[in-house]
Amino acid sequence: MRALGMTTTSAKFDVLLFCGDFFGYAEEIKRRIEARGLCVALFDDRPATDSLNKATLRLAPWLVRVSTENYFKDIIELMRGQPIRDVLVVKAEGLSPNILRRMRKAFPGARFSLYFWDSYRNMPADSWEKVQFFDRAWSFDPKDVEQDTRLAYRPLFFVEAFTKLPDVDRDIDVLFLGTMHGDRFRVLQRISRALPIGIHVAKFLYFPAFWLFAVHAARNPSLLWADKCDFIYKAKSRSEVVALVARSRIVVDIERPVQCGYTMRTLETLGAERKLITTNAEVVNSDFFVPGNIAIIDRNSPRIPAEFFTTVYQPVPPKILYRYSLEGWLDEVLPTS
């Protein structure tokens, strides 16, 4: 059983949190809830998180159904009898409708809240069925909210570390740091060709497993001739990401074509007060959009105005910044009153 950050059951838990261990965000959410005076039991929303198991859970969940159901049944028994006032589920990838039904019976007095930080088009096919078991549900994807009226719209967040960058030389003009998937490599190549001469670009394309490089190379052989220094096989830590953003003037965001919600990278860039180049046209509708700060490009034919590289970043009002902080996210998703 993957209990994240929990070493004992002797405490009296107020909040049962299910959240994938995604680049440390689960622990960060837990810490900020606890800072509000609550005791949190944190569990991963999947029984295993290696690349093969994650792919199986998403594409063929019936193959791991027994082990997944047993994982959550064990958690329910472990937490039964605890004074749980809130059950907060982020994404719910491994939680089946059957398990959610059991959970509601086990914690009848709890408020159940669901947050999708992925789109329906990129999650298990039964994700929409899970919404009925929650008292409140949000999605980061405005198109999903438009199509499923049970969902409320709530963008993602940035964590405090991105507002406290170290004071270092900005020796990286343009930074890309992200997991390798879809057309990201091709889009990044096009962006690189569209940049003015002399711009220093730093790229970190992350493969969760080395065998995934072979899978992508089979689909796109140009990977074989790319600079191998652009690829990493160990995820950067939070402090490493913060250090790279601190050194950067501009950050690149390439969202999945199946999504239109603002990515975590977009909002981290906002918190860090760095310029953004993004393929996500939805950003123009945000309350933090400033044309001089954000360049929206066509992923197939990127064009970036020359003045974007020379103008100064325009600060965003503090009230808007707070809304996209983790504290602002919690105010809405898990209010204490």
C-alpha positions in Angstrom: 0.0 0.0 0.0 1.5 3.3 -1.1 0.7 5.7 1.9 2.6 8.9 1.0 3.9 10.8 3.9 2.0 8.8 6.5 4.0 6.6 9.0 1.3 5.8 11.6 -2.4 5.4 12.0 -2.4 6.5 15.6 -3.3 10.1 14.6 -6.9 11.2 14.1 -7.2 12.0 10.5 -9.5 14.8 9.2 -8.8 14.5 5.5 -8.3 11.5 3.3 -6.4 12.6 0.2 -5.9 10.5 -2.9 -3.4 12.1 -5.3 -0.8 10.7 -7.7 2.8 11.4 -6.7 3.2 13.8 -9.6 6.5 15.6 -9.3 6.0 16.2 -5.6 2.6 18.0 -5.9 0.8 15.4 -3.7 3.1 16.1 -0.8 2.9 19.9 -1.4 -0.9 19.7 -1.3 -0.8 17.7 1.9 1.6 20.1 3.6 -0.6 23.1 2.8 -3.7 21.4 4.1 -1.9 20.5 7.3 -0.8 24.1 7.6 -4.5 24.9 7.9 -4.7 22.8 11.1 -6.0 19.5 9.6 -4.5 16.0 9.8 -4.1 14.4 6.3 -3.8 10.8 5.3 -2.3 10.8 1.8 -2.4 7.8 -0.6 -1.5 7.5 -4.3 -4.6 7.2 -6.5 -2.9 4.2 -8.2 -1.5 1.0 -6.7 1.7 1.2 -8.8 3.3 4.1 -10.7 5.9 2.5 -13.0 5.4 3.3 -16.7 4.0 -0.1 -17.6 1.4 -0.2 -14.8 0.4 3.4 -15.5 -0.1 2.6 -19.2 -2.1 -0.5 -18.3 -4.3 1.3 -15.9 -5.2 3.9 -18.5 -5.5 1.7 -21.6 -6.6 -1.7 -20.2 -7.7 -1.3 -16.6 -9.4 -4.7 -16.5 -6.0 -6.3 -16.6 -5.1 -4.9 -13.1 -8.6 -4.6 -11.7 -8.3 -7.2 -8.9 -5.0 -5.8 -7.6 -6.3 -2.2 -7.9 -9.6 -3.0 -6.1 -7.7 -4.8 -3.3 -5.4 -1.8 -2.9 -8.3 0.6 -2.2 -10.2 -1.9 -0.1 -7.2 -2.1 2.2 -7.1 1.6 2.5 -10.8 1.8 3.4 -10.3 -0.8 6.1 -7.2 1.1 7.4 -9.1 4.4 7.6 -12.4 3.0 8.8 -13.4 4.6 12.1 -11.3 7.7 11.5 -13.1 11.1 11.9 -12.8 11.8 8.2 -14.5 15.1 7.4 -13.2 15.4 3.8 -12.2 13.0 1.1 -10.3 14.9 -1.6 -9.5 12.9 -4.8 -7.2 14.4 -7.4 -7.7 12.8 -10.8 -9.1 9.4 -9.4 -7.2 7.4 -12.1 -7.3 4.1 -10.2 -10.5 4.6 -8.3 -13.4 2.7 -9.9 -17.1 3.5 -9.4 -17.4 0.4 -7.3 -14.6 1.5 -4.9 -16.1 5.0 -4.7 -19.5 3.5 -3.8 -17.7 1.5 -1.0 -15.9 4.6 0.2 -19.1 6.7 0.5 -20.5 3.9 2.7 -17.4 3.7 4.8 -17.2 7.5 5.4 -20.9 8.6 5.3 -20.3 11.9 7.1 -17.5 13.1 4.9 -17.6 15.7 2.1 -16.4 14.2 -1.1 -14.5 16.5 -3.5 -13.0 15.6 -6.9 -10.5 17.5 -9.0 -9.5 16.5 -12.5 -6.1 17.9 -13.4 -6.3 16.0 -16.7 -8.9 16.0 -19.4 -11.5 13.3 -20.1 -9.7 12.7 -23.4 -6.5 11.7 -21.6 -8.0 9.7 -18.7 -9.6 6.2 -18.4 -12.9 5.9 -20.2 -14.9 5.5 -17.0 -13.7 8.8 -15.5 -17.0 10.6 -16.2 -18.9 7.8 -14.3 -17.0 8.7 -11.1 -18.3 12.3 -10.8 -21.7 11.1 -9.5 -20.1 9.9 -6.3 -18.8 13.3 -5.3 -20.5 16.3 -3.6 -18.4 18.7 -5.6 -16.3 18.2 -8.7 -13.9 20.5 -10.7 -11.8 20.2 -13.9 -8.9 22.2 -15.1 -10.2 21.8 -18.7 -12.8 24.4 -19.8 -14.0 22.2 -22.7 -14.8 19.3 -20.3 -16.7 21.7 -18.0 -18.6 23.0 -21.0 -19.6 19.4 -22.0 -20.2 18.0 -18.5 -22.3 20.4 -16.5 -21.6 18.5 -13.2 -18.1 19.9 -13.3 -17.0 23.4 -12.2 -14.0 25.1 -13.8 -10.9 25.6 -11.7 -7.5 26.1 -13.2 -4.3 24.5 -11.7 -1.9 26.3 -9.4 1.7 27.1 -8.8 3.6 26.3 -5.5 5.3 28.9 -3.3 8.8 28.0 -4.4 8.3 29.6 -7.8 7.6 33.0 -6.2 10.9 32.9 -4.3 13.5 32.3 -7.1 17.2 32.6 -6.2 18.8 35.7 -7.5 21.1 34.3 -10.3 22.2 35.3 -13.8 19.6 34.6 -16.4 21.9 32.8 -18.8 19.1 30.7 -20.4 17.1 32.7 -22.9 14.5 30.0 -23.6 13.8 26.9 -21.4 11.7 23.8 -22.2 11.3 21.2 -19.4 8.7 18.5 -19.7 7.7 14.9 -20.1 8.1 13.5 -23.7 4.8 12.6 -25.2 2.7 13.2 -28.4 4.2 15.8 -30.8 6.3 17.7 -28.3 9.6 16.9 -29.9 8.4 18.0 -33.3 6.9 21.2 -32.0 10.0 22.0 -30.0 12.1 21.5 -33.2 9.8 24.0 -35.0 10.0 26.5 -32.2 13.8 26.2 -32.1 14.0 27.0 -35.8 11.7 30.0 -35.3 13.9 31.7 -32.7 16.2 34.6 -33.5 19.9 33.8 -34.1 21.9 33.8 -30.9 19.1 32.8 -28.6 20.3 30.2 -26.0 17.9 27.4 -25.7 18.0 24.7 -22.9 15.8 21.6 -23.5 15.0 18.8 -21.1 12.7 16.2 -22.6 11.9 13.6 -19.9 11.3 9.9 -20.6 10.0 8.1 -17.5 11.8 4.9 -18.8 14.5 4.4 -21.3 12.4 1.9 -23.3 10.0 4.8 -24.0 12.7 6.4 -26.1 12.7 3.4 -28.4 8.9 3.6 -28.7 9.0 7.3 -29.6 12.0 6.8 -32.0 10.1 4.1 -33.9 7.3 6.6 -34.5 9.7 9.5 -35.1 13.2 8.4 -36.3 14.6 12.0 -36.2 14.9 11.4 -32.4 17.9 9.1 -33.2 19.8 12.1 -34.7 18.8 14.6 -32.0 21.2 15.9 -29.4 21.1 13.2 -26.7 21.8 15.9 -24.1 18.3 17.1 -24.6 16.8 13.9 -23.1 16.7 12.9 -19.4 15.5 9.7 -17.8 15.3 10.9 -14.2 12.8 13.5 -13.3 14.1 16.9 -12.1 13.4 17.6 -8.5 11.4 20.6 -7.5 14.5 22.5 -6.5 16.2 21.7 -9.8 13.2 22.9 -11.8 13.1 26.1 -9.7 16.8 26.7 -10.3 16.4 26.3 -14.1 13.4 28.7 -14.2 15.4 31.2 -12.1 18.1 31.1 -14.8 15.6 31.6 -17.6 14.1 34.6 -19.3 11.4 32.7 -21.2 9.7 29.3 -20.6 8.1 27.2 -23.3 4.8 25.3 -22.8 3.6 22.7 -25.2 0.3 21.3 -24.1 -1.2 18.0 -25.2 -3.5 18.6 -28.3 -6.3 16.8 -26.4 -6.3 19.4 -23.6 -6.9 23.1 -23.4 -6.6 23.7 -19.6 -3.6 25.7 -18.4 -0.7 23.4 -17.6 1.2 23.5 -14.4 4.2 24.9 -16.3 2.1 27.8 -17.5 1.1 28.7 -13.9 4.6 28.1 -12.5 5.9 30.6 -15.1 3.2 33.1 -13.9 4.3 32.7 -10.3 7.9 33.1 -11.2 7.2 36.2 -13.3 8.8 34.8 -16.4 7.7 35.2 -20.0 5.9 32.3 -21.7 5.8 30.9 -25.2 2.8 28.5 -25.4 0.9 26.5 -28.0 -2.3 26.8 -25.8 -4.6 29.4 -27.4 -7.0 29.1 -24.4 -4.5 31.3 -22.4 -5.8 34.4 -24.2 -9.0 34.0 -22.2 -7.2 34.1 -18.9 -7.2 37.0 -16.5 -3.4 36.9 -16.4 -2.9 37.2 -20.1 -0.6 40.1 -21.1 0.5 40.1 -24.7 4.0 41.3 -23.9 4.3 38.4 -21.3 2.8 35.6 -23.3 3.4 34.6 -26.9 0.7 32.2 -28.2 2.0 30.3 -31.2 0.7 27.8 -33.8 2.2 24.4 -33.0 2.5 23.6 -36.7 4.0 26.9 -37.8 5.3 29.0 -34.8 5.9 32.7 -35.3 7.3 34.7 -32.4 7.5 38.5 -32.7 11.1 39.8 -32.4 10.1 42.4 -29.8 8.9 39.6 -27.4 12.6 38.9 -26.7 13.5 42.5 -25.8 10.5 44.0 -23.9 10.3 43.9 -20.1 7.9 41.5 -18.2 4.8 43.3 -16.9 3.9 42.2 -13.3 0.4 40.8 -12.8 -1.8 42.1 -9.9 -1.3 40.3 -6.6 -5.0 39.4 -6.4 -4.7 37.4 -9.7 -1.5 35.8 -8.6 -3.1 34.6 -5.4 -5.9 32.9 -7.3 -3.4 30.7 -9.1 -1.4 29.9 -6.0 -1.8 26.6 -4.2 -3.4 28.5 -1.4 -6.0 30.0 -3.8 -6.7 26.6 -5.2 -7.3 25.1 -1.7 -9.6 28.0 -0.8 -11.9 26.9 -3.6 -11.4 23.1 -3.7 -11.2 22.4 0.1 -12.6 25.4 2.0 -12.4 25.0 5.8 -15.7 26.8 6.5 
